[in-house]
Amino acid sequence: MSTASNVPAPDGEDQGRQWDRVAAGWKKWWRTIEDAARCVSERMLDLAEVGPGQRVLDIATGIGEPALVAASRVGPAGRVVATDISSRMLDIARERAAMSGLANVEFRQADAGRLDFPGGSFDAVLCRWGVTSLPNPSNALATIRRTLAPDGAFAAAVWSAGADSRPLASLAAAVAREMFDPPAPRPQAPSLPGSAEDTLEQAMIHAGFADVRVEEIGLALEWVSTEACTQYILDVSPELVALFAGKSPGQRAEYRQRLAERLRPYVLGDGGVRIPNMTICAAGRR
Ligand SMILES: C[S@@+](CC[C@H](N)C(=O)[O-])C[C@H]1O[C@@H](n2cnc3c(N)ncnc32)[C@H](O)[C@@H]1O
């Protein structure tokens, strides 16, 4: 969801530990996230033609999305395997599956860059807002394609390009830069530029996917107040949690105040906050 991805992560931190630290925040806010994001999961499942009885793999599932929506759709005759690198995110995913009474979904801790499922294991592979976290997306896409059954499909969501695609993440990062001047991100291993739909489309075609389609979807996140919104981003963003680990309560309060001022255009008449976002869904067949 909206995390302040423009704020650089601390050096040497591995992704799993960073995401472990925000798992409690994602648990606290999952209804806010899913109220907005469920439409994206549903569209991904439509694009991948997920139906009853199918075998589905969800990569970088976080607290279980879109795995849980897929588990409902494939039904008792189907099966969903959901993987993530963060054990704490997966603990919450398991809790959520149990709460929903879903017994056809299994969660496994796994690095998406090192998946070793036998070829042809799944009818559909899904990845919502996880592809661009991977150190080598091109290799990951090739592995995903091998994992699919001959007529299987892959559907992914990535953020659209530009500051308007995730206004909260952009504003949160801008205020962090203004107050703390965090260092520029270090050069990393090859990765897809964060949100470039063309790049994802080209990477999927390059990995051998057929019938590649890309579309943009809008989703709006809502909070009851500006305070709730600033608390949300400080709870769910791995980058901001790392940034504020060494900061004083006063600095945190000032950060929230400055961010709240930037959020004014999104404040509704009743004091709630509504922020529109744009995401890309891409799909292709093996
Ligand atoms: C933005 S969250 C998305 C979670 C979920 N798919 C959703 O849409 O709510 C990104 C997830 O990617 C996971 N992740 C990051 N790097 C990963 C990797 N190398 N392998 C597997 N999961 C990874 C994180 O632990 C986190 O749960």
Ligand as a Chemical Component Dictionary entry (heavy atoms), coordinates in Angstrom:
data_LIG
# 
_chem_comp.id                   LIG 
_chem_comp.type                 NON-POLYMER 
_chem_comp.pdbx_formal_charge   0 
_chem_comp.three_letter_code    LIG 
# 
loop_
_chem_comp_atom.comp_id 
_chem_comp_atom.atom_id 
_chem_comp_atom.alt_atom_id 
_chem_comp_atom.type_symbol 
_chem_comp_atom.charge 
_chem_comp_atom.model_Cartn_x 
_chem_comp_atom.model_Cartn_y 
_chem_comp_atom.model_Cartn_z 
_chem_comp_atom.pdbx_ordinal 
LIG C1  C1  C 0  3.848  -3.488  -0.206 1  
LIG S1  S1  S 1  3.806  -5.031  0.605  2  
LIG C2  C2  C 0  2.554  -5.842  -0.342 3  
LIG C3  C3  C 0  1.913  -6.952  0.407  4  
LIG C4  C4  C 0  0.648  -7.533  -0.238 5  
LIG N1  N1  N 0  0.918  -8.203  -1.491 6  
LIG C5  C5  C 0  -0.417 -6.464  -0.438 7  
LIG O1  O1  O 0  -0.709 -6.125  -1.590 8  
LIG O2  O2  O -1 -0.949 -5.970  0.553  9  
LIG C6  C6  C 0  5.282  -5.789  -0.022 10 
LIG C7  C7  C 0  5.554  -7.176  0.549  11 
LIG O3  O3  O 0  6.675  -7.720  -0.180 12 
LIG C8  C8  C 0  7.412  -8.530  0.713  13 
LIG N2  N2  N 0  8.743  -8.732  0.137  14 
LIG C9  C9  C 0  9.713  -7.802  -0.034 15 
LIG N3  N3  N 0  10.786 -8.367  -0.600 16 
LIG C10 C10 C 0  10.476 -9.674  -0.791 17 
LIG C11 C11 C 0  11.177 -10.781 -1.335 18 
LIG N4  N4  N 0  12.428 -10.656 -1.790 19 
LIG N5  N5  N 0  10.566 -11.972 -1.379 20 
LIG C12 C12 C 0  9.302  -12.124 -0.897 21 
LIG N6  N6  N 0  8.594  -11.102 -0.356 22 
LIG C13 C13 C 0  9.181  -9.910  -0.314 23 
LIG C14 C14 C 0  7.386  -7.756  2.022  24 
LIG O4  O4  O 0  7.695  -8.571  3.147  25 
LIG C15 C15 C 0  5.945  -7.211  2.026  26 
LIG O5  O5  O 0  5.096  -8.088  2.725  27 
# 
loop_
_chem_comp_bond.comp_id 
_chem_comp_bond.atom_id_1 
_chem_comp_bond.atom_id_2 
_chem_comp_bond.value_order 
_chem_comp_bond.pdbx_ordinal 
LIG C1  S1  SING 1  
LIG S1  C2  SING 2  
LIG S1  C6  SING 3  
LIG C2  C3  SING 4  
LIG C3  C4  SING 5  
LIG C4  N1  SING 6  
LIG C4  C5  SING 7  
LIG C5  O1  DOUB 8  
LIG C5  O2  SING 9  
LIG C6  C7  SING 10 
LIG C7  O3  SING 11 
LIG C7  C15 SING 12 
LIG O3  C8  SING 13 
LIG C8  N2  SING 14 
LIG C8  C14 SING 15 
LIG N2  C9  SING 16 
LIG N2  C13 SING 17 
LIG C9  N3  DOUB 18 
LIG N3  C10 SING 19 
LIG C10 C11 SING 20 
LIG C10 C13 DOUB 21 
LIG C11 N4  SING 22 
LIG C11 N5  DOUB 23 
LIG N5  C12 SING 24 
LIG C12 N6  DOUB 25 
LIG N6  C13 SING 26 
LIG C14 O4  SING 27 
LIG C14 C15 SING 28 
LIG C15 O5  SING 29 
# 
